[in-house]
Amino acid sequence: MRAQWIVSAAMSVLAAATLFRSSPASAQQPNIGIAPVALTDTPYVFDTAEQHKVRVVLVMRGLKHPFALALLPNGDALISERGAALRVVHNATGAEGKPAVLDPTPIAGIPPVIPAYRNGGLQDIALHPQFAQNHLVYFTFNMPGAIPPPDAKPPAGRQSIVTLMRGTLTGNVLMHVEQLFSAAESGYSGGSRLAFDRGGLIYMTTGAPFSDQAQRLDSVYGKVLRLRDDGKTPSDNPFVGHSGARPEIFALGHRDQLGLTVDPQSGAVLDTEEGPNGGDKVNVILAGRNYGWPKASFGRNYDGTPLTDSPLSDGIEHPLIVWLPSIAPGNLAFYTGERFPSWKGNLFVTSARRGEIPRTGGLERVVLNASMGEVRRETLLTELHQRVRDVRQGSDGLLYVVTDEDDGALLRIEPAT
């Protein structure tokens, strides 16, 4: 009853605020955000709530909107430039004091997208769990799809056919590239993430922010998919054998998912989901469950008007974490290393911007209890004024992040002492 009262009161406040914003004075759009900030080679030292004094080192700059990061066993890093190229940063971990070097030649073997379009082409990358033996690299890729008519409602840009591909990394070439999975229809040309679980199965996210595809079982968009490492469908997927349902679907009702991880301790699968304007969240992904979009959302329309009658609904899974205002979350990772003892078991979530204000991104640190209940949270790296897009833990126990900028960077977070 109390929860219903809170939701009702919140909707009343939103309605009143909407009336205020409709006045002529409020119709003028302010010049928001700050000027672009260039990162320096001098390390940044910050104090944090529990792991006091950490240093942020600029490993490499000159990357074009990096989206995903994969650390190789030899200390190199693979970085996907979204919609474009797969790059290599040699000696990214700085082992044995060697300097990091950005290879001027992108990895060959990534298919081209002609003509190029926004969000087309390369998205996420992931290494096979036995990469050291088989050298397999998996990646999601948006193939050109339908072109909407000129009078179409959003999305106004070109749609895509989301695919999963893999190849064998040999030197600077992906050999034997093959398509393992492809959607049967066009959908929103957003980002797609990959994560392997402890049994070697692949989870893959797809978006559907502008249509009802997220609630339709005959579409793979707005879903978390679950596949074998050869792209085939596991026989125990929840909708296998259901008439009219795509068997690859593991969970439904998602808007735009730019983060996906598997807890190495519990095996739980978590995603990040962007709301349209607030209501960003982290979900625990369970077989066959519905996560609400577009029927229920904590977010609002971009003009501030209400989006749904209630953020909760019968039959809809509740999020693990919610952000109001929005933080534009990207990828996420659990920290399990020894270099930051006070952060062990914490969840780290990247952020591109807070409250729709440009250049306010950072790294969210969330402390969870044994039952995965939130205890407290802290925002890091906001002083850098960067769009942070991916976070990974290296074999050295340090954290690595990439910034989604024209002059994108690879950063390493390490103890300051």
Steps between C-alpha positions, in 0.01 A plus 500: 500500500785734594678421169181587307478832685863582418447426130178707493668792675795486264269510196321806648831679545596415142169637371543825694855536379386444141255795532782721629735402220238585238531872577674719238792574734571131549477429126846647437763226495814584701852435376573202723818309569861610522772541239677183383777386733825351366660235720863552597790258521555590865322243720194614691481416872162483673380414847205260520264400776658165588805439284690817584731652240470348154692606192354524149760456226446597137613186316404605148306770319411550134221240490181583308201446732616173659209280607649175628822378657650150524832436676716231340715254699821663371408843642370649173149643474244463222275805472199532272440844353123494476375456147854509365820311575654251743824642641793359699680679783823310558630478860176653633563365851850651514656170605878508549494876458437485125318801349156455344486536120191540282547286191441731203344217299153380606431127525414369154198275446222720641232533227452851355166683510435676169363759512591578862218614728454585867533191723561272203783250513718385790366515857612276789788251516559201729769236529407132508558353851776282347649786297855408606455170314262581211554879446128551426366856511121556495340827395156648442446677170213709362434423133306758293126448537184678396497869409194666661282728284556877534189544718589214737488553875822427698736344435552722198837349414570180318406179678730199531512124499686401814746213458752300703832415335829342595849461360840362594751768599830438323743788533314808374236305308170335592504182293205277405240761599155342508149614585356292784165674546291755313164657576227425249381860497623859529495680831645794688864552406630528854783337689511131584703338780644150551593295806594135551364318803693245705368217281624659176159624377473845343255767613433779251295819538290679238307828520148614412441852634255624236255215439308213659760244389629460857169333599468280190633147511521486119776764507850481648515877565466634853622167635779314670589206276674179611709296255762228492851600398427369148192725472248218541207527744528313833218248538410632847433861393163607645312547171628199307201322348259793555300571186599830336782568746865545413684220686809717558309726743597466866333814643281776353376855557826694469551848356867570424759276667858622484638286781515127575705293745504170687584498871805271524403401854127421470461463123219760499449684170458878529429765238476877491198654331465863399169673565395780266549775761567356844415148602835350405542168677691182566300178462570147614413299189285192566366246253171595334445816706353827371682824593222736401592719205297677365212409736672617820793736553652725766596742221326796334478630147788727399272805537436400862144374457398169660571188297291235676234504772722309741862384511382162629246250370380146567719240334790743457838436663620771736847644432793437730617865479327812365649841418291818519618718333649298217870417471498348147656171620736298286680178587546363850729262686550344843834559668659180636869593518743564784645840406197688639404302813225743600331460160489122492156379393389849393312558175641768266271661240618745234310824437492734199320794661286584802161668486524568124794738556787449252849410632384381839579131455693285744521161664239383751613276786220305668547299819275194511431260786506121479140501371588760234317775685641851462684631806651825366636655181766748397572685175863510381693678220251785455791747520620371162176608324504200265239263357611172659377202295669174608674365811702180539716342767844397382688189603722740698206587727470855366201664332504621139242731339448658158349842433249549218637821347628631166842471661415188699737362760597183682550566872644284778392535864761392753588559868682830550744352752 
